Amino acid sequence: MLIAGIIAEYNPFHNGHAYHIARTKQNGAEAVVAVMSSNFVQRGEPALLSKRSRAEAAVRCGADLVIELPVPWSCGNAQSFARGGVSLLCALGCVDILSFGSECGSTELIRVAVEAVSSEKTVLLLKEKLREGLSFASARECAVSELYGEETASVISSPNDTLAVEYIAEIKRQNDMLKPSAVKRLGASHDSGTPDEKGFASASHIRGLIKSGGDWINFVPEESAKVISREIHSGKAPSDYKKLETAVLAALRVSSAESFLWLPDISEGIENRIISAARSASTLDELFDAAKTKRYSHARIRRIVLHVFLGITSCLQNGVPPYIRVLALNGKGREILKIAQDTATLPIIARPQEIASLGQYERDVFAAECKASDLYELSLPVPGPCGAEFTGQIYYGV
């Protein structure tokens, strides 16, 4: 069985995601495994819907098996996100292809970009650009443009292609045989506020419509719409980061600069700027705006703030996910797991109680997951109790 892997957030699962899975299968994959973000995402905020409902929607709309990208990696930067996702697909030991959405649609051009960003010349010029005060992303794009031309640089200026570069680089680092395969992205661009005429809208636009009570239903597959509607009507969606705002600000106000040094992505005194902003800001938006500079991007600050709130340390995030946790599957997904019983290099977890018998690092990662899920419940329209990691059920599709 030819198995493809996809690394995604599905926040929420929309028409573009359904197209990606369908296209991946049209290109030869007989089954699709999705590594999907936990309850907090790379934007540095809670996911619109819980991980279990998003995993259910994915299986109802074409995925065969959904496994969890634990929270230390799901809310990390592009490198951490890619490291976590790729390592889990490699650890299954039976995934042949990594399929990803791409603005350029060219696997070869992305490979060229991988070589460009990792070259010694780029690394040296990148350091110069950083000294000029540019953010990492801008400095790297400028360095690649000067050395390798605008076409190659355009790859690392596009959100999906930037992740694709990290995916391929991570496959090389892990010396794995996973074959990368680009699927050209159709419709509205990433974070676009305008849908296209074919029914494709960006996830951010759909989230905005759901939160404002707008007309979102035509931008998601029918089965995904059923899940989203059910969660809304039961008070389990949409999440609202504003409901956590006071708690997040409180966590920052009582933090010291020294405590930030244990967090991922801390350098060049960024912790002092965030702490200073937190002590005067009355909202998160005020904090983000006050801390942002040409060098410190809005996204980076949002993630660091979330790391403080969730207690995500470098010791957790700098490693790789230590177990494979199943969130949802169908009949073909069961076949994949049966194969993986003989090929997987990590324990496959169906019940949280199984983690208790594993090592300290595994238990620490799961403890971080439990803490994040308990806090996530407070962001929902009807806040839920603690313990969702133990009461949540795997979704079994047909």
C-alpha positions in Angstrom: 0.0 0.0 0.0 1.5 3.4 -1.1 1.0 5.7 1.9 1.3 9.5 1.8 1.7 11.7 4.8 0.4 15.3 5.3 1.4 17.7 8.0 -1.5 20.1 8.8 -3.5 22.2 11.2 -6.9 21.8 9.7 -8.0 25.0 11.5 -10.7 24.4 10.3 -10.8 21.6 7.6 -11.9 23.4 4.4 -12.3 22.9 0.7 -8.6 23.4 0.0 -7.7 20.7 2.4 -10.1 18.3 0.8 -8.6 19.1 -2.6 -5.1 18.5 -1.3 -6.1 15.0 0.0 -8.0 14.1 -3.2 -5.1 15.3 -5.4 -2.6 13.3 -3.3 -4.7 10.2 -3.9 -5.1 11.0 -7.6 -1.3 11.1 -7.7 -1.0 7.5 -6.6 -1.4 7.4 -2.8 -3.6 4.6 -1.6 -3.9 6.0 1.9 -3.3 9.3 3.7 -1.9 9.8 7.2 -2.3 13.3 8.6 -0.1 14.6 11.4 -2.3 17.3 12.8 -1.7 20.1 15.3 -2.8 19.9 18.9 -5.2 22.4 20.6 -2.8 25.3 20.1 -1.4 26.2 16.7 1.6 27.9 15.0 -0.1 31.3 15.0 0.4 31.3 18.8 -3.3 30.9 19.7 -5.9 28.2 20.4 -7.3 26.3 17.5 -10.8 27.2 16.4 -12.0 23.7 17.2 -10.6 21.0 19.4 -8.1 18.6 18.0 -10.5 15.7 18.2 -13.2 17.4 16.3 -10.7 18.6 13.6 -9.3 15.0 13.4 -12.9 13.7 13.0 -13.6 16.2 10.2 -10.4 15.2 8.4 -11.2 11.5 8.4 -14.8 12.2 7.3 -13.4 14.2 4.4 -10.7 11.9 3.1 -7.9 11.3 5.5 -7.4 7.7 6.7 -5.5 8.1 9.9 -4.9 11.3 12.0 -2.1 11.3 14.6 -1.3 14.2 16.9 1.5 16.7 16.6 2.0 17.4 20.3 1.7 20.9 21.6 5.5 21.7 22.0 5.8 21.4 18.2 2.3 22.5 17.1 2.9 26.0 18.5 6.6 26.2 17.5 8.3 28.1 14.6 8.5 26.6 11.1 11.6 24.6 11.9 10.1 23.0 15.1 6.8 22.4 13.4 8.5 20.6 10.5 10.8 18.7 12.7 7.9 17.4 14.8 5.7 16.5 11.8 8.4 14.9 9.7 9.8 12.9 12.6 6.4 11.3 13.3 5.9 10.3 9.7 9.3 8.8 9.6 8.7 7.0 12.9 5.7 5.2 11.5 8.1 3.5 9.2 5.5 2.8 6.5 4.9 6.2 5.0 6.3 6.6 1.4 5.4 10.2 0.4 5.2 13.6 2.2 2.6 15.6 0.3 2.3 19.3 0.9 0.5 22.3 -0.4 2.7 24.7 -2.4 2.4 28.1 -3.9 4.9 27.3 -6.6 3.8 23.7 -7.1 7.4 22.6 -8.0 9.1 20.1 -5.8 12.4 20.7 -7.7 12.3 24.4 -7.2 11.8 23.9 -3.5 14.7 21.5 -3.4 16.8 24.3 -5.0 15.7 26.6 -2.3 16.6 24.1 0.4 20.2 24.0 -1.0 20.3 27.8 -1.2 19.2 28.4 2.4 21.6 25.8 3.8 24.7 26.9 1.8 27.7 28.4 3.6 27.4 31.6 1.6 23.8 32.1 2.6 24.6 31.5 6.3 27.3 34.1 6.2 25.2 36.7 4.4 22.2 36.0 6.6 24.3 36.9 9.7 25.1 40.3 8.0 21.4 40.9 7.3 20.5 40.1 10.9 23.0 42.6 12.1 21.2 45.2 10.0 18.1 44.6 12.2 16.0 42.5 9.8 13.8 39.6 11.1 15.1 36.1 10.4 12.6 35.5 7.6 13.3 38.8 5.9 17.1 38.5 6.3 17.1 35.0 4.8 14.9 36.0 1.9 17.2 38.9 1.1 20.3 36.7 1.4 18.9 34.1 -1.0 17.7 36.7 -3.4 21.2 38.3 -3.7 23.0 35.0 -4.1 20.5 32.8 -6.0 18.0 35.1 -7.6 14.4 36.2 -7.1 12.8 33.0 -8.3 14.5 30.9 -5.6 13.9 33.7 -3.0 10.2 33.7 -3.8 9.9 30.2 -2.5 10.9 31.2 1.0 8.6 34.3 0.9 5.4 32.1 0.5 4.0 30.6 3.7 3.4 27.0 2.4 6.6 26.9 0.4 8.5 28.1 3.4 7.2 25.1 5.4 7.9 22.9 2.4 11.6 24.0 2.5 11.7 23.0 6.2 10.0 19.7 5.5 12.6 18.7 2.8 15.5 20.0 4.9 14.2 17.9 7.8 13.9 14.8 5.7 17.6 15.3 4.7 18.6 15.7 8.3 16.9 12.5 9.3 18.3 10.7 6.3 14.9 9.2 5.6 13.6 7.9 2.3 10.4 9.9 2.6 9.7 11.3 -0.9 8.5 14.9 -1.0 5.7 15.8 -3.4 4.3 19.3 -4.0 0.6 19.9 -4.7 0.0 23.3 -6.2 -2.3 25.4 -3.9 -5.5 26.6 -5.6 -7.8 29.5 -4.7 -7.4 32.2 -2.1 -3.9 32.9 -0.8 -2.8 32.2 2.7 -4.5 34.6 5.2 -6.4 36.2 2.3 -9.6 38.0 3.3 -11.2 37.3 -0.1 -12.4 33.9 -1.3 -12.2 32.9 -5.0 -15.0 32.1 -7.3 -14.4 28.3 -7.0 -15.3 28.1 -3.4 -11.8 28.2 -2.0 -11.2 30.6 1.0 -8.3 30.9 3.4 -8.5 29.3 6.8 -8.2 32.7 8.4 -11.1 34.1 6.4 -13.3 31.1 7.4 -12.3 31.5 11.0 -13.3 35.1 10.9 -16.7 34.2 9.3 -17.4 31.6 11.9 -16.5 33.9 14.8 -18.6 36.7 13.5 -21.6 34.6 12.5 -21.0 35.1 8.8 -21.8 32.7 5.9 -18.9 30.2 6.0 -20.6 26.9 5.1 -19.9 26.9 1.4 -16.1 27.1 2.0 -15.9 23.7 3.8 -16.9 20.2 2.7 -20.3 19.0 3.8 -18.9 16.5 6.4 -16.6 19.2 7.9 -19.6 21.6 8.1 -21.5 19.0 10.1 -18.7 18.7 12.6 -18.2 22.5 12.9 -22.0 23.1 13.3 -22.3 20.4 15.9 -19.4 21.9 17.9 -20.8 25.4 17.7 -24.3 24.3 18.8 -22.9 22.4 21.7 -20.9 25.3 23.0 -17.5 23.7 22.1 -16.6 26.1 19.4 -15.3 28.5 18.3 -12.5 29.1 20.8 -11.7 32.7 21.7 -8.2 33.7 22.8 -9.7 36.8 24.4 -11.2 34.6 27.1 -7.6 33.6 28.1 -6.3 37.2 27.9 -6.2 38.1 31.5 -4.5 34.8 32.5 -1.9 35.2 29.7 -1.1 38.8 30.8 -0.9 37.7 34.4 1.6 34.9 33.5 3.8 37.4 31.7 3.6 40.0 34.5 4.9 37.6 37.1 7.7 36.2 34.8 11.3 37.2 35.1 13.8 37.8 32.3 15.7 34.8 33.6 12.6 32.5 33.3 12.4 33.3 29.6 15.8 31.8 29.0 14.3 28.3 29.3 11.9 29.0 26.5 12.4 28.3 22.7 13.3 31.0 20.3 14.8 33.5 22.9 17.7 35.6 21.7 19.0 39.1 21.5 17.1 40.4 24.5 13.6 39.8 23.0 12.5 38.7 26.5 13.1 42.2 27.9 11.0 43.8 25.3 8.1 41.4 25.9 8.3 41.8 29.7 8.3 45.6 29.3 5.3 45.5 27.0 3.4 43.1 29.3 3.8 45.4 32.3 2.0 48.3 30.5 -0.4 46.5 28.1 -4.0 45.9 29.1 -4.7 43.6 26.1 -2.8 41.1 24.2 -3.1 43.1 21.0 -1.5 46.1 22.8 1.3 43.8 24.0 2.0 42.3 20.5 2.0 45.8 18.9 4.3 47.2 21.6 6.8 44.4 21.4 6.9 44.0 17.7 9.9 45.6 15.8 11.5 45.2 12.4 13.6 42.3 13.9 11.0 40.7 16.1 8.0 39.6 14.1 4.5 39.6 15.3 4.3 35.8 14.9 7.5 35.2 16.8 6.2 37.3 19.7 2.8 35.6 19.8 4.5 32.2 20.0 6.9 33.2 22.8 4.0 34.6 24.8 2.1 31.4 24.3 5.2 29.4 25.4 5.2 31.4 28.6 1.5 30.7 29.2 1.7 27.0 28.5 5.1 26.4 30.0 6.7 25.1 26.8 10.5 24.9 27.4 13.3 24.4 25.0 14.0 21.1 26.6 10.6 19.9 25.4 10.6 21.5 21.9 14.2 20.9 20.9 13.7 17.1 20.8 11.2 15.2 18.6 7.8 13.8 19.6 8.4 10.6 21.6 5.2 8.7 20.8 2.6 8.3 18.0 -0.8 9.2 19.4 -3.9 8.3 17.4 -6.8 10.8 17.2 -9.0 9.4 14.4 -9.0 6.7 11.7 -11.1 4.7 9.3 -10.8 1.1 8.0 -7.8 1.9 5.9 -6.3 3.7 8.9 -6.6 0.4 10.8 -4.6 -1.3 8.0 -1.9 1.4 8.3 -1.7 0.9 12.1 -1.5 -2.9 11.5 1.5 -2.4 9.2 3.1 0.1 11.6 3.0 -2.4 14.5 6.0 -4.0 12.7 7.6 -0.9 11.3 7.2 1.9 13.8 10.2 3.1 15.8 8.1 4.9 18.5 5.3 3.5 20.7 1.8 3.9 19.2 -0.6 5.3 21.8 -4.3 4.7 21.6 -5.1 5.3 25.3 -3.4 8.0 27.5 -2.9 5.5 30.3 -0.3 3.8 28.1 2.0 6.8 28.5 2.5 6.1 32.2 4.7 3.1 31.4 7.0 5.1 29.1 10.1 7.2 30.0 10.4 10.6 31.7 10.6 12.6 28.5 7.4 11.0 27.2 5.6 11.7 30.4 6.8 15.3 30.4 5.5 15.8 26.8 2.2 14.4 27.8 2.0 16.5 30.9 2.5 19.6 28.7 -0.3 18.3 26.5 -2.6 17.9 29.5 -1.9 21.4 30.8 -2.5 22.9 27.3 -5.8 21.0 26.9 -7.0 22.0 30.4 -6.3 25.7 29.6 -7.8 25.3 26.1 -11.1 24.4 27.6 -11.3 27.9 29.2 -11.3 29.5 25.7 -14.5 27.8 24.6 -18.0 29.3 24.6 -19.0 26.8 27.4 -15.7 26.2 29.3 -15.1 22.5 30.0 -13.5 20.8 33.0 -10.0 19.5 33.3 -9.1 16.0 32.1 -10.1 16.2 28.4 -6.9 14.2 27.5 -8.3 11.3 29.5 -12.0 11.5 28.5 -11.6 12.3 24.8 -12.3 9.4 22.4 -10.7 8.3 19.2 -13.0 8.8 16.2 -13.5 5.6 14.2 -14.9 6.2 10.7 -16.0 3.7 8.2 
